[in-house]
Amino acid sequence: MSAGRWLEQRLKLFYLLLLSSFSVAEEQACTHRGDLEDAQLIKKGDIMLGGVFSFHSSWRNSQDNYEQKPQQLQCTSLNFRDFQFAQAMLFAIEEINNSSDLLPGLTLGYKMYDACGFIARSVKVSLALLNGNEIQALPAEPCTRPAQVQVIMGETSSSPSAAIATAVGPFHIPMISHFSTCACLSDKTKYPSFLRTIPSDYYQSRALAHLVKHFGWTWIGAVRSNDDYGNNGMATFTETAEELGICLEYSVSFFRTDPSDKIHKIIEVIKSSNSKVVVAFLSHMDLDVLLNEFSVNNLTGYQWVGTEGWMFDSQIAAMDKNRILDGAVGLSIPKAHVSGLREFMFNVKPLNSSNSELFTRLWEALFSCKFKQSNSGEIQKECTGEEDLTGVENSFTDMSLMPIFYNVYKGVYAVAHALHEILNCNKTCDINVQLILQHIQRIRFKTKEGDEVYFNENGDPPAKYEIINWQRGENGILNFAAVGLYDASLPADKQLNVKIGSIVWAKNSLQLPVSVCSEKCPPGTQKVLQKGRPVCCFDCIRCAEGEINSVTCVRCPLESWSNEDRTACKKKKAEFLSYKEIMGSLLTAASLFGTCMTAVVAVIFIKYRNTPLVRANNSELSFLLLFSLKLCFLCSLTFIGQPSDWSCMLRHTAFGITFVLCISCVLGKTIVVLMAFKATLPGRNVMKWFGPTQQRVSVLGFTLIQVIICILWLSISPPFPSKNFKEFKDKIILECSLGSAVGFWAVLGYIGLLAMLCFICAFLARKLPDNFNEAKFITFSMLIFCAVWITFIPAYVSSPGKFSVAVEIFAILASSFGLLFCIFIPKCYIMVMKPEKNTKKNMIGKGAPK
């Protein structure tokens, strides 16, 4: 690069940094925000990046007298994790500085502070990153000096990150976290300059809920960190769980500074619960404290479901001496590899050369040695400063958190790519105070490992998690086995992919644990919620007849009925009077038998048609009566079989017309008998008024009236086939609806009227001479006819289904047989068995034996 080009780049960089580092404020004077603070690790560069890490995990007041300044804190307990994160940041910066493609001719510098795991200190050191300690600004000095750093990397936890983002947001200083997952940080109205390279807990919480549902667990407990990470994450989890039908028996919170009695209460809650699955939305620092107490109280046998906060943490696994968490299932950031990072991280000599007391203590902790022996009398190995981490096994040399190191690495590269775009921007580039932040938000690039890096509108990366299972091998070594994947970018039905067969559950079991408040209701029953308990607690009540179970008991369609188990609707059996069933066969046989008997009687009458007995009883009406009786027997067959349009119209009209024809003939014969008797009296010649012609006309007239009634019935509202669902719950009765009830009862009433008229006429002729017995037989036949049909009415109305049809057929056959036997059989007996009585003298009473 030429000297002119290099100088142009430098001037351009200074101008951009000047514009992008200030917020427009009413205050024109420059003042420090927060107390002056010395960085733990610093290196000058053309562009400065800030880092906030908790190199210590706890703190205490350095003064016993609390009247002293509360800011004087002493950080305790070295935290190797955040040293690793800082090393990852240094590795990325060094790699970028050595690159000829990214920010050529420029170097990145850094200033890193120790937050000591204390939120207030995190805010304090972040303000120190903005202020800088080199210049003591006067109150009246105008704010023309840029912030000391252009981007802040960190913090590890969500609550400190939220506090820092709130403080630096108004200055539009980008902040990129590698491990702060709280969904609350996606709110751009509160945290406008916050970004992260780890997915939001919004996706993790939903993924955990779907994972729990996938395993069929609907009754679970929950333990969460009492901070932004745990509370917000559990809130989203609970909301999603309720949507999926999962109930929480309990949900307790904990923070690592809580007293021991709070831990004992949590243990009692877990032990007294019925649920066997515990969702632990905890940070690794909170679980560190809890796990020790869990081990003391032997809290084993529970299936744990974890978050990325601890699921792939080897330190947590090493602490689990009693195997409390064995078989745990949960989410982790997908495995990653950054070439050269492991070797860089193991080279800790540059840290020792920083001449910082902090890194002196780190060196002594890493190698279990001392640079200066203490006065306590205990002699330790002396540090030479040339120690090598090769062969050393501790949490600093543990690379299980490589996915998080990779997140730090990606965050630094995102800043470098954004700055590179700004420096290469042409004259149309929109330069404003939010320039760096805007470029980071819309950056999209691939790392050297081939992974694409970008942020959505909320400053979040795409959400993808590995589902891992804590499996302990035969040698006792714990393995974080990958058993599935959750990818929020895929369609909803394809986001979760789990290999259940590969999971080893709690107690080293291969059987999927069951955790439900109430067992799933068996088929054919429905859930009835238990009063005052969650929706997952219910009793199972058997569905009523005609109902089946889906979610609740639902009624089967009208033409269906439930099976015995109430699991499915089966089509109702259609019932009608069939030729194939016994009753239908018997009635058919009776009908055919009556038809045959009528034919036999007709044959006898034809054979003896010239005998006095046949001629004396009006042979023409007798043959017409036999014909109508044959039709009466045959019309009963139309009532048998599945109803159809033609059979429904035919059965009642044929029955009505044939019976009227039959009764008309009997009425004609009765009138003939009466007239014949009256004609024997002196001075009477009434037969001329009721001769053969009048008899034919009367029969035709009576029958024609019934025909007219039937035509009107069929024209206005004819009978039609219908399905009766009321008689039986589990059957469909196929029957003929009357159409018009008036038409039916008019047909039946007219038959009854003629029958009563015939009976009266026959009754009037009952005292005729014994030899002339036609009237007596007619009277008796009409008596049977009327008795049958009077009995028919209540029997027909009260009989269910096909039995009402059988009653009607029986009435037709009974009355037909009554007429046949009473009127014709006695005559056939005389003609066949007693031919000597078949004489004219015997008919008029003169040949009677003495």
Beta strands, then each sheet from edge to edge (+ up, - down):
strand 1: 41-43
strand 2: 47-53
strand 3: 56-61
strand 4: 73-78
strand 5: 108-114
strand 6: 151-153
strand 7: 175-177
strand 8: 194-196
strand 9: 219-225
strand 10: 247-254
strand 11: 277-281
strand 12: 303-306
strand 13: 329-332
strand 14: 444-446
strand 15: 452-454
strand 16: 464-472
strand 17: 478-487
strand 18: 496-498
strand 19: 525-529
strand 20: 538-542
strand 21: 547-549
strand 22: 553-555
strand 23: 560-562
strand 24: 569-571
strand 25: 573-575
strand 26: 720-724
strand 27: 731-737
sheet 1: 1+ 5- 2- 6- 7- 8-
sheet 2: 3+ 4-
sheet 3: 10+ 9+ 11+ 12+ 13+ 16- 17+ 18-
sheet 4: 14+ 15-
sheet 5: 19+ 20-
sheet 6: 21+ 22-
sheet 7: 23+ 24-
sheet 8: 25+ 27+ 26-
end
